[in-house]
């Protein structure tokens, strides 16, 4: 029964409020069709210049779930960092797939 206490001690914090509040915010947007802009990891199909990968981007969330991906115009430096992030995810996905086989 000390698992949670051990993790809190190792991490130096208890991250229970923020995840719960985030899920409540997301559920409220869905149940009440709020169409809130919420950062979520979604499958990209050309948005932000990336395809066939799940990455965190701003989306509108309502009764139908993710209604649309919000196209935020990134400057050149931001686009470069986004591509680097996408490459890091692809590299990790490849390593995980390799270890599963």
Buried (B, 14 or more C-beta within 10 A) or exposed (E): EEEEEEEBEEEEEEEEEEEEEEEEEBEEBBEEEBBBBBEBEBEBEEBBEBEEBBBEBBBBBBEEEBBBBEEEEBEEEEEEEBBEBBEEBEEEEEEEEEEEE
